[in-house]
């Protein structure tokens, strides 16, 4: 029945959707996460099946191309982002020509019953009559979250809504526990980090807009490993681009990177492997860091498996099999083990830390998922005073992210980020702070916003219970 489809998701979830579609359904959708998708211009939006970031789909360049054609099916994930009919999100989905529409959300109402009205109106215009008739019939004056005539409202919702609870889906996963391990870096490591940080700030101040992604990467690599930074600097030096006015400093920092084989993270990792037996997945973000960790483990005589995106499927299968049957350590990049059953392992080490909390959640989800029988233990490594140190302070201490139910973190983040990624906020704080006090104040404010967003999320769950206490199962 479906010969053409459009799937719209928040930007951070595009890669996860692409992977799940491939693994669970054997569907390979072209997506806005694919390298070079922009070079295809409007032809990308004319393909029969598309997976796209809703932010890109609604942009000035794409809105008309996306809405002028017809789709058999449109799916919108995290559909609570359509709750306000005055936003471009709502207007885009309303303007799409579609036969079937599927809206997915864990929180159909967050603050006000009109949000529910707006979502249902997208699904089936007229189902809840006009906005004023809906207010009159179903909303309590003075409390926009308290529904009147609940029986009738539930009956109308039952015609367009299916509710699946965790209990209904029999999702029963053991708890997970996280430990933040703060490393005290050596003098040389501290010098290296400070010089990279200063260089990033300097380039950002003079020529930031054109190089924001590169600068964000450099800072994240500085928190990952000297090898990851060195590979990026070598690429910059070979490209002869405009950053070469900083050539002297880049070469000097690169020399420090190359001389730094022994790092505080490696020492901790070695102690952990020797003192806590059992299988462990070591997650790294960069290929350079993967090589750095692998060489160190080899030097220490520790057998391990390796997994990264450039391997062919046969090599990947062999490495996972080696991890399952013989070697106790798997060192893997972000892509680690997509679609592969890794629940035989219950310990994981975040050797470095993505700045996007959803990416952290995806890493944890590799082993903290259905089929896991043991409590999952997560070790988060960071250097004192680094960007990652501040991020963990917020995520761990302020909102206990690692104790949340899978998927909740995105609902909390969705309340504060608007159109901006969490990683963007972090980068902006770092490069614009002139002193340690500035940094602490700005990260403290971001932490407070997250705390308030979490409290609002808890209130939403209460409202959900009030509204949808009875299930709408098929």
FENPEQUI-V641343 format. One record per run of one state. SS is the DSSP state (H for helix, E for strand, L for the rest). FROM is the first residue (numbers start at 0). LEN is the number of residues. If there is no record, write none. Layout:
BEGIN
ss/from/len
SS/FROM/LEN
SS/FROM/LEN
END
This chain:
BEGIN
ss/from/len
L/0/4
E/4/5
L/9/1
H/10/15
L/25/4
E/29/2
L/31/5
H/36/10
L/46/2
E/48/5
H/53/4
L/57/5
H/62/6
L/68/1
E/69/7
L/76/2
H/78/4
L/82/5
H/87/8
L/95/1
E/96/7
L/103/9
H/112/11
L/123/7
H/130/8
E/138/2
L/140/2
E/142/5
L/147/2
H/149/9
L/158/17
E/175/8
L/183/3
H/186/21
L/207/1
H/208/14
L/222/3
H/225/14
L/239/2
H/241/18
L/259/4
H/263/12
L/275/4
E/279/4
L/283/3
H/286/13
L/299/4
E/303/4
L/307/5
H/312/13
L/325/3
E/328/4
L/332/14
E/346/4
L/350/6
H/356/9
L/365/10
E/375/8
L/383/3
H/386/12
L/398/2
H/400/3
L/403/4
H/407/10
L/417/4
H/421/11
L/432/3
H/435/33
L/468/6
END
